[in-house]
Amino acid sequence: MKDVVFAMELEGQVAPVEGRDGTMAAHTTGTGPNGEAVVFKSEVVAGQGDKFTETGTIDYGGQGTIHFDTVGEGEMAASPIAGVQRGAIVWKITKADGKYAGATGYITSNFKVSAAGKVVDNHYARIFLP
């Protein structure tokens, strides 16, 4: 087993999914741990109050894709900056392929979202590879 730990910052947008109340689609990009272009896509579903759940994928530049699901619930609320929300969530890896085939582990996300839907998302990952 190999233990891989890294952090990265992604930027992009979040927007409502047409015809699905309380559901948002997020799409962000950035640079991965090996300099690869990373594409993140997810579906965010509002829960009670400030809570939400999220499922999605992270494509590490053709090296492999990780699928994830929320552990418990995430939380998002107003920040001290007007018009900016902040939040955090933990994801569990549910499936992976390519270089990440057989991966297990967790990824934490600490993010901010502007009123216009601009997202800045910081990931911290601890992934175990066979």
C-alpha positions as CSV (number, residue, x, y, z in Angstrom):
1,M,0.0,0.0,0.0
2,K,1.2,3.5,-0.8
3,D,0.1,6.6,1.1
4,V,-0.2,9.7,-1.2
5,V,-0.8,13.1,0.4
6,F,-1.2,16.4,-1.4
7,A,-3.0,19.7,-1.4
8,M,-4.3,21.7,-4.4
9,E,-6.4,24.8,-5.2
10,L,-9.2,24.7,-7.9
11,E,-11.3,27.6,-9.3
12,G,-14.5,27.7,-11.2
13,Q,-18.2,28.1,-11.0
14,V,-21.3,26.7,-9.3
15,A,-24.8,27.2,-10.7
16,P,-28.3,25.9,-10.1
17,V,-29.3,22.8,-12.1
18,E,-32.4,23.7,-14.2
19,G,-35.6,22.0,-13.1
20,R,-34.1,20.6,-9.9
21,D,-34.8,22.8,-6.8
22,G,-32.0,22.8,-4.2
23,T,-29.4,21.2,-6.6
24,M,-26.3,22.9,-7.9
25,A,-23.6,21.8,-10.4
26,A,-20.0,22.7,-9.6
27,H,-17.2,22.7,-12.2
28,T,-13.6,23.8,-11.2
29,T,-10.2,23.3,-12.6
30,G,-6.6,23.5,-11.4
31,T,-3.2,21.9,-11.3
32,G,-2.8,18.5,-9.6
33,P,0.0,17.0,-7.5
34,N,2.1,16.0,-10.5
35,G,1.5,19.2,-12.5
36,E,-1.4,17.7,-14.4
37,A,-4.6,19.6,-15.4
38,V,-7.4,18.7,-12.9
39,V,-11.1,18.8,-13.7
40,F,-13.6,18.6,-10.8
41,K,-17.3,18.1,-11.4
42,S,-20.0,17.6,-8.8
43,E,-23.6,17.8,-7.8
44,V,-24.4,19.6,-4.6
45,V,-27.8,19.0,-2.9
46,A,-29.0,21.4,-0.2
47,G,-30.0,19.9,3.1
48,Q,-31.5,21.4,6.2
49,G,-30.2,24.9,7.1
50,D,-26.5,25.3,6.2
51,K,-26.0,21.6,5.4
52,F,-25.5,19.9,2.0
53,T,-24.2,16.7,0.4
54,E,-22.1,16.3,-2.7
55,T,-21.1,13.6,-5.2
56,G,-18.8,13.9,-8.1
57,T,-15.5,13.2,-9.9
58,I,-12.0,14.5,-10.0
59,D,-10.1,13.8,-13.2
60,Y,-6.4,14.0,-12.7
61,G,-5.4,15.0,-16.3
62,G,-6.0,11.6,-17.8
63,Q,-3.9,9.8,-15.1
64,G,-7.0,8.6,-13.4
65,T,-10.4,9.7,-12.1
66,I,-11.7,9.5,-8.5
67,H,-15.4,9.3,-7.7
68,F,-16.5,10.5,-4.3
69,D,-19.5,10.9,-2.0
70,T,-20.0,13.0,1.1
71,V,-19.2,11.7,4.6
72,G,-22.1,13.0,6.7
73,E,-22.9,16.5,5.5
74,G,-20.9,19.6,4.5
75,E,-21.7,23.0,5.8
76,M,-21.8,26.4,4.1
77,A,-22.6,29.8,5.6
78,A,-22.0,33.5,5.3
79,S,-18.4,34.7,5.7
80,P,-17.2,38.0,7.2
81,I,-16.8,39.3,3.6
82,A,-20.1,40.7,2.2
83,G,-21.5,38.5,-0.6
84,V,-19.1,35.6,0.1
85,Q,-20.2,32.2,1.5
86,R,-17.6,29.8,3.0
87,G,-17.8,26.1,3.8
88,A,-16.2,22.7,4.2
89,I,-16.9,19.1,3.4
90,V,-15.3,15.7,3.6
91,W,-15.5,13.2,0.7
92,K,-14.9,9.4,0.7
93,I,-13.4,7.9,-2.4
94,T,-16.0,5.4,-3.7
95,K,-14.4,4.3,-7.0
96,A,-11.3,5.2,-9.0
97,D,-9.5,4.2,-12.3
98,G,-6.2,4.7,-14.1
99,K,-3.3,5.5,-11.8
100,Y,-5.8,5.7,-8.9
101,A,-7.4,2.3,-9.5
102,G,-8.2,0.6,-6.2
103,A,-7.7,3.9,-4.3
104,T,-9.3,4.4,-0.9
105,G,-9.2,7.5,1.3
106,Y,-10.6,10.8,2.0
107,I,-10.4,14.4,0.6
108,T,-11.3,17.5,2.6
109,S,-12.6,20.6,0.9
110,N,-12.5,24.1,2.3
111,F,-14.0,26.6,-0.1
112,K,-15.6,30.0,-0.7
113,V,-18.3,31.0,-3.2
114,S,-19.1,34.5,-4.4
115,A,-22.6,35.8,-5.0
116,A,-22.0,35.4,-8.7
117,G,-21.1,31.6,-8.2
118,K,-17.3,31.9,-8.5
119,V,-15.7,29.1,-6.4
120,V,-12.2,28.9,-4.9
121,D,-11.8,25.4,-3.5
122,N,-8.8,24.0,-1.6
123,H,-8.5,20.2,-1.4
124,Y,-6.3,18.2,1.0
125,A,-6.1,14.5,0.0
126,R,-4.8,11.4,1.8
127,I,-5.2,8.6,-0.7
128,F,-4.1,5.0,-0.2
129,L,-3.1,3.2,-3.4
130,P,-2.6,-0.6,-3.7
